[in-house]
Amino acid sequence: MFKKFSFIVTAFVISTLILSACNLPSQGTIDTQAGVSQIDISISTPTPLPSLCDNLYYPSTVGDTWEYAGNTSATGTFTRTDTIANSSDKAFSVQSNLSDILYMVDYSCTESGLVVVNPIQQYLGAILNSLNGQVSLNLVSNSGISLPKEINPGDTWQQVVEWEGSAQGFSTNGRLVFDYTAAGYETVTVSSGTYDALRVNTTIQIEVSDFRILYGKYNITSWMAPNVGIIKSEGISNVPNVDFSDSLELIRFAVSP
């Protein structure tokens, strides 16, 4: 039963992985009557102070919206809409609508970059909400960074998540290890347009039990455009009995009015 439940949890994790920024001074001139000298008056608009949440590859203004279309060999086509629901100088939240299933993903903003507060909710939010409590997956620990403040080709970073889950009276635990590598810049065309985007290769390692037994890996390549975010992704599962490929692309990005 342990192996069976481990497989179920892993399948949930993998299947959800697929469904997975300055004001310038203005100047005005007052024209006076002939014979009277003109006076230039400069009106300065305050420049917003830098925020910890500012990130070249993830806009976070309330109302910013991304519309995606995707396909997976496991479940077919799907749509997803992400909207910045609230934002401060230290955190922001994204409301996601995955084929009419709503869930929230919270981010904390640090000197090093953005951190997903609960990656389980990020990757499993839609499925867990649809199961109405039949399966419980809880975050135990979360370390590392989700998206660095600055990224250059060749950079690597990591995020490690420990979780525990239960269903039908049985329980297990494990880790998700996210290893990221910034590969370089490429010109990419998707439905929403053509972008000069940063390619990021990600390996998500799935481990089960306290012994950190490697269960499988999910490899995904994402392209992120400056001041837009993710515009495209392609992934493939290398998990036993959970083989699939998937793709996602940006249909529309709407900046907050």
C-alpha positions as a Markdown table, in Angstrom:
| # | Residue | x | y | z |
|---|---|---|---|---|
| 1 | Met | 0.0 | 0.0 | 0.0 |
| 2 | Phe | 2.9 | 2.3 | 0.7 |
| 3 | Lys | 4.1 | 2.0 | -2.9 |
| 4 | Lys | 0.6 | 2.4 | -4.2 |
| 5 | Phe | 0.0 | 5.6 | -2.3 |
| 6 | Ser | 3.5 | 6.9 | -3.2 |
| 7 | Phe | 2.6 | 6.4 | -6.8 |
| 8 | Ile | -0.7 | 8.2 | -6.4 |
| 9 | Val | 1.0 | 11.2 | -4.7 |
| 10 | Thr | 3.7 | 11.3 | -7.4 |
| 11 | Ala | 1.1 | 11.1 | -10.1 |
| 12 | Phe | -0.7 | 14.0 | -8.6 |
| 13 | Val | 2.6 | 16.0 | -8.4 |
| 14 | Ile | 3.6 | 15.3 | -12.0 |
| 15 | Ser | 0.2 | 15.7 | -13.6 |
| 16 | Thr | -0.1 | 19.2 | -12.0 |
| 17 | Leu | 3.3 | 20.2 | -13.1 |
| 18 | Ile | 2.1 | 20.0 | -16.7 |
| 19 | Leu | -0.9 | 22.2 | -16.1 |
| 20 | Ser | 1.9 | 24.2 | -14.7 |
| 21 | Ala | 9.0 | 46.2 | -14.5 |
| 22 | Cys | 9.8 | 54.1 | -13.9 |
| 23 | Asn | 8.2 | 57.3 | -14.1 |
| 24 | Leu | 10.0 | 60.2 | -15.8 |
| 25 | Pro | 9.8 | 63.9 | -14.8 |
| 26 | Ser | 7.4 | 65.9 | -17.0 |
| 27 | Gln | 8.2 | 69.4 | -18.0 |
| 28 | Gly | 5.9 | 72.3 | -18.8 |
| 29 | Thr | 6.4 | 75.8 | -20.1 |
| 30 | Ile | 4.2 | 78.8 | -19.3 |
| 31 | Asp | 3.8 | 81.3 | -22.2 |
| 32 | Thr | 3.5 | 84.9 | -21.1 |
| 33 | Gln | 2.5 | 88.0 | -22.9 |
| 34 | Ala | 4.9 | 89.7 | -25.4 |
| 35 | Gly | 7.7 | 91.6 | -23.7 |
| 36 | Val | 7.6 | 89.4 | -20.6 |
| 37 | Ser | 10.2 | 86.7 | -20.2 |
| 38 | Gln | 9.1 | 83.1 | -20.2 |
| 39 | Ile | 9.4 | 81.0 | -17.1 |
| 40 | Asp | 10.2 | 77.2 | -17.3 |
| 41 | Ile | 8.5 | 75.2 | -14.5 |
| 42 | Ser | 9.6 | 71.6 | -14.0 |
| 43 | Ile | 7.1 | 69.4 | -12.4 |
| 44 | Ser | 8.7 | 66.2 | -11.1 |
| 45 | Thr | 6.7 | 63.0 | -10.7 |
| 46 | Pro | 8.0 | 61.0 | -7.8 |
| 47 | Thr | 9.9 | 57.9 | -8.9 |
| 48 | Pro | 8.5 | 54.8 | -7.2 |
| 49 | Leu | 11.0 | 53.3 | -4.7 |
| 50 | Pro | 12.4 | 49.9 | -5.6 |
| 51 | Ser | 10.4 | 47.0 | -4.2 |
| 52 | Leu | 11.7 | 43.6 | -3.1 |
| 53 | Cys | 9.0 | 42.2 | -5.4 |
| 54 | Asp | 10.4 | 43.9 | -8.6 |
| 55 | Asn | 11.6 | 41.2 | -10.9 |
| 56 | Leu | 12.4 | 41.5 | -14.6 |
| 57 | Tyr | 10.8 | 38.2 | -15.4 |
| 58 | Tyr | 7.7 | 38.4 | -13.2 |
| 59 | Pro | 5.5 | 41.6 | -13.2 |
| 60 | Ser | 3.5 | 41.9 | -10.0 |
| 61 | Thr | 1.2 | 44.8 | -10.3 |
| 62 | Val | -2.4 | 44.1 | -9.2 |
| 63 | Gly | -4.5 | 43.3 | -12.3 |
| 64 | Asp | -1.6 | 42.0 | -14.5 |
| 65 | Thr | -3.1 | 39.0 | -16.3 |
| 66 | Trp | -1.7 | 36.1 | -18.3 |
| 67 | Glu | -3.7 | 33.8 | -20.5 |
| 68 | Tyr | -2.2 | 30.4 | -21.5 |
| 69 | Ala | -3.2 | 27.5 | -23.6 |
| 70 | Gly | -1.6 | 24.1 | -23.2 |
| 71 | Asn | -1.6 | 20.5 | -24.2 |
| 72 | Thr | -0.4 | 17.3 | -22.6 |
| 73 | Ser | -0.3 | 13.7 | -23.8 |
| 74 | Ala | -1.8 | 12.6 | -20.5 |
| 75 | Thr | -4.9 | 14.7 | -20.2 |
| 76 | Gly | -5.3 | 16.7 | -23.5 |
| 77 | Thr | -5.8 | 20.4 | -23.9 |
| 78 | Phe | -6.2 | 22.9 | -21.1 |
| 79 | Thr | -6.4 | 26.6 | -20.4 |
| 80 | Arg | -5.0 | 28.7 | -17.5 |
| 81 | Thr | -5.4 | 32.3 | -16.5 |
| 82 | Asp | -3.2 | 33.9 | -13.9 |
| 83 | Thr | -4.0 | 37.3 | -12.3 |
| 84 | Ile | -2.1 | 39.3 | -9.7 |
| 85 | Ala | -4.7 | 39.5 | -7.0 |
| 86 | Asn | -2.9 | 41.6 | -4.4 |
| 87 | Ser | 0.6 | 43.0 | -4.0 |
| 88 | Ser | 2.8 | 44.8 | -1.5 |
| 89 | Asp | 6.5 | 45.6 | -1.3 |
| 90 | Lys | 7.2 | 42.3 | 0.4 |
| 91 | Ala | 4.7 | 39.8 | -1.1 |
| 92 | Phe | 2.1 | 39.3 | -3.7 |
| 93 | Ser | -0.6 | 36.7 | -4.6 |
| 94 | Val | -1.6 | 35.1 | -7.9 |
| 95 | Gln | -5.1 | 33.8 | -8.5 |
| 96 | Ser | -5.0 | 30.9 | -11.0 |
| 97 | Asn | -7.9 | 29.6 | -13.0 |
| 98 | Leu | -7.1 | 26.2 | -14.4 |
| 99 | Ser | -9.9 | 25.0 | -16.6 |
| 100 | Asp | -12.5 | 26.6 | -14.2 |
| 101 | Ile | -10.7 | 25.4 | -11.0 |
| 102 | Leu | -9.6 | 28.4 | -8.9 |
| 103 | Tyr | -6.6 | 28.4 | -6.4 |
| 104 | Met | -4.2 | 31.0 | -5.0 |
| 105 | Val | -0.4 | 31.0 | -5.0 |
| 106 | Asp | 1.4 | 33.3 | -2.6 |
| 107 | Tyr | 4.9 | 34.7 | -3.2 |
| 108 | Ser | 7.3 | 36.3 | -0.6 |
| 109 | Cys | 9.8 | 38.8 | -1.9 |
| 110 | Thr | 13.4 | 38.7 | -0.6 |
| 111 | Glu | 16.7 | 40.4 | -1.3 |
| 112 | Ser | 17.7 | 37.3 | -3.3 |
| 113 | Gly | 14.5 | 37.1 | -5.3 |
| 114 | Leu | 11.0 | 35.6 | -5.3 |
| 115 | Val | 10.0 | 32.5 | -3.2 |
| 116 | Val | 6.8 | 30.6 | -3.6 |
| 117 | Val | 5.4 | 30.3 | -0.1 |
| 118 | Asn | 3.8 | 26.9 | -0.7 |
| 119 | Pro | 5.0 | 25.1 | -3.9 |
| 120 | Ile | 2.5 | 22.3 | -3.1 |
| 121 | Gln | -0.3 | 24.8 | -3.6 |
| 122 | Gln | 1.4 | 26.2 | -6.7 |
| 123 | Tyr | 1.7 | 22.8 | -8.5 |
| 124 | Leu | -1.1 | 20.9 | -6.8 |
| 125 | Gly | -3.7 | 23.6 | -6.1 |
| 126 | Ala | -6.1 | 22.7 | -8.9 |
| 127 | Ile | -6.0 | 19.0 | -8.3 |
| 128 | Leu | -6.3 | 19.2 | -4.5 |
| 129 | Asn | -9.2 | 21.6 | -4.7 |
| 130 | Ser | -11.0 | 19.3 | -7.1 |
| 131 | Leu | -10.5 | 16.3 | -4.8 |
| 132 | Asn | -12.4 | 18.0 | -1.9 |
| 133 | Gly | -10.1 | 16.7 | 0.8 |
| 134 | Gln | -9.8 | 13.1 | -0.3 |
| 135 | Val | -6.1 | 13.5 | -0.5 |
| 136 | Ser | -4.1 | 15.7 | 2.0 |
| 137 | Leu | -0.6 | 17.0 | 1.1 |
| 138 | Asn | 1.1 | 19.4 | 3.5 |
| 139 | Leu | 4.2 | 21.5 | 3.3 |
| 140 | Val | 6.8 | 20.5 | 5.9 |
| 141 | Ser | 9.7 | 22.8 | 4.9 |
| 142 | Asn | 10.6 | 25.1 | 2.0 |
| 143 | Ser | 14.1 | 26.4 | 1.3 |
| 144 | Gly | 16.0 | 28.0 | -1.6 |
| 145 | Ile | 14.7 | 30.5 | -4.2 |
| 146 | Ser | 12.0 | 30.2 | -6.9 |
| 147 | Leu | 13.2 | 33.1 | -9.1 |
| 148 | Pro | 16.4 | 35.0 | -8.4 |
| 149 | Lys | 16.4 | 38.8 | -8.4 |
| 150 | Glu | 18.9 | 38.9 | -11.2 |
| 151 | Ile | 19.6 | 36.1 | -13.7 |
| 152 | Asn | 22.4 | 35.7 | -16.2 |
| 153 | Pro | 23.2 | 32.9 | -18.7 |
| 154 | Gly | 25.0 | 30.1 | -16.8 |
| 155 | Asp | 23.4 | 30.9 | -13.4 |
| 156 | Thr | 22.0 | 28.0 | -11.4 |
| 157 | Trp | 19.7 | 27.9 | -8.3 |
| 158 | Gln | 17.7 | 25.5 | -6.3 |
| 159 | Gln | 14.6 | 25.1 | -4.3 |
| 160 | Val | 13.9 | 22.1 | -2.0 |
| 161 | Val | 10.4 | 21.3 | -0.7 |
| 162 | Glu | 9.6 | 18.6 | 1.9 |
| 163 | Trp | 6.0 | 17.3 | 2.1 |
| 164 | Glu | 3.9 | 14.7 | 3.8 |
| 165 | Gly | 0.6 | 13.3 | 2.5 |
| 166 | Ser | -2.2 | 11.0 | 3.5 |
| 167 | Ala | -5.2 | 9.3 | 1.8 |
| 168 | Gln | -7.6 | 6.5 | 2.8 |
| 169 | Gly | -5.8 | 6.0 | 6.1 |
| 170 | Phe | -2.3 | 5.7 | 4.7 |
| 171 | Ser | 0.5 | 8.3 | 4.8 |
| 172 | Thr | 3.9 | 8.9 | 3.3 |
| 173 | Asn | 6.4 | 11.8 | 2.9 |
| 174 | Gly | 9.1 | 13.0 | 0.5 |
| 175 | Arg | 10.8 | 15.9 | -1.2 |
| 176 | Leu | 10.7 | 17.8 | -4.4 |
| 177 | Val | 14.1 | 19.2 | -5.5 |
| 178 | Phe | 14.0 | 21.9 | -8.2 |
| 179 | Asp | 17.3 | 22.5 | -10.0 |
| 180 | Tyr | 17.3 | 25.5 | -12.4 |
| 181 | Thr | 19.9 | 26.5 | -15.0 |
| 182 | Ala | 19.7 | 29.7 | -17.1 |
| 183 | Ala | 20.8 | 28.4 | -20.6 |
| 184 | Gly | 20.8 | 31.7 | -22.6 |
| 185 | Tyr | 18.7 | 34.0 | -24.7 |
| 186 | Glu | 16.6 | 32.9 | -27.7 |
| 187 | Thr | 14.1 | 34.5 | -30.0 |
| 188 | Val | 10.7 | 32.8 | -29.5 |
| 189 | Thr | 7.4 | 33.2 | -31.3 |
| 190 | Val | 4.1 | 32.2 | -29.6 |
| 191 | Ser | 0.5 | 33.2 | -30.1 |
| 192 | Ser | 0.9 | 36.5 | -28.2 |
| 193 | Gly | 4.0 | 37.6 | -30.2 |
| 194 | Thr | 7.7 | 37.3 | -30.7 |
| 195 | Tyr | 10.1 | 37.8 | -27.8 |
| 196 | Asp | 13.8 | 37.8 | -26.9 |
| 197 | Ala | 13.5 | 35.4 | -24.0 |
| 198 | Leu | 15.7 | 33.7 | -21.5 |
| 199 | Arg | 15.7 | 29.9 | -21.7 |
| 200 | Val | 15.7 | 28.1 | -18.3 |
| 201 | Asn | 16.1 | 24.4 | -18.0 |
| 202 | Thr | 14.6 | 22.8 | -14.9 |
| 203 | Thr | 14.9 | 19.3 | -13.4 |
| 204 | Ile | 12.3 | 18.4 | -10.8 |
| 205 | Gln | 13.5 | 15.5 | -8.8 |
| 206 | Ile | 10.8 | 13.5 | -6.9 |
| 207 | Glu | 11.9 | 11.7 | -3.8 |
| 208 | Val | 9.9 | 9.5 | -1.4 |
| 209 | Ser | 10.3 | 8.5 | 2.3 |
| 210 | Asp | 12.9 | 9.7 | 4.8 |
| 211 | Phe | 15.5 | 7.8 | 2.9 |
| 212 | Arg | 15.0 | 10.2 | -0.1 |
| 213 | Ile | 14.5 | 7.4 | -2.6 |
| 214 | Leu | 14.6 | 8.8 | -6.1 |
| 215 | Tyr | 11.2 | 8.0 | -7.7 |
| 216 | Gly | 11.6 | 9.9 | -10.9 |
| 217 | Lys | 12.3 | 13.2 | -12.6 |
| 218 | Tyr | 10.4 | 15.8 | -14.6 |
| 219 | Asn | 12.4 | 17.9 | -17.1 |
| 220 | Ile | 11.0 | 21.2 | -18.3 |
| 221 | Thr | 12.3 | 24.0 | -20.5 |
| 222 | Ser | 10.7 | 27.4 | -20.0 |
| 223 | Trp | 11.2 | 30.7 | -21.9 |
| 224 | Met | 10.8 | 33.9 | -19.9 |
| 225 | Ala | 10.5 | 37.4 | -21.6 |
| 226 | Pro | 11.5 | 40.6 | -19.8 |
| 227 | Asn | 8.6 | 42.4 | -18.2 |
| 228 | Val | 6.2 | 39.7 | -19.3 |
| 229 | Gly | 7.2 | 36.4 | -17.6 |
| 230 | Ile | 6.8 | 32.8 | -18.9 |
| 231 | Ile | 5.8 | 32.8 | -22.6 |
| 232 | Lys | 6.4 | 29.1 | -23.4 |
| 233 | Ser | 7.3 | 25.8 | -21.8 |
| 234 | Glu | 7.9 | 22.2 | -22.9 |
| 235 | Gly | 8.2 | 19.3 | -20.5 |
| 236 | Ile | 8.7 | 15.5 | -20.4 |
| 237 | Ser | 8.1 | 13.1 | -17.5 |
| 238 | Asn | 10.7 | 10.4 | -16.6 |
| 239 | Val | 8.6 | 8.9 | -13.8 |
| 240 | Pro | 7.8 | 5.2 | -13.8 |
| 241 | Asn | 4.3 | 4.6 | -15.1 |
| 242 | Val | 3.7 | 8.3 | -15.5 |
| 243 | Asp | 5.1 | 9.0 | -18.9 |
| 244 | Phe | 3.9 | 12.1 | -20.8 |
| 245 | Ser | 5.0 | 15.2 | -22.6 |
| 246 | Asp | 3.4 | 18.6 | -22.4 |
| 247 | Ser | 3.6 | 22.2 | -23.8 |
| 248 | Leu | 2.3 | 25.6 | -22.8 |
| 249 | Glu | 2.3 | 29.0 | -24.5 |
| 250 | Leu | 1.2 | 32.5 | -23.7 |
| 251 | Ile | -1.9 | 33.6 | -25.6 |
| 252 | Arg | -2.3 | 37.1 | -24.1 |
| 253 | Phe | -0.6 | 39.3 | -21.5 |
| 254 | Ala | -2.6 | 42.3 | -20.2 |
| 255 | Val | -0.9 | 44.9 | -18.1 |
| 256 | Ser | -2.9 | 46.4 | -15.3 |
| 257 | Pro | -4.7 | 49.6 | -16.5 |
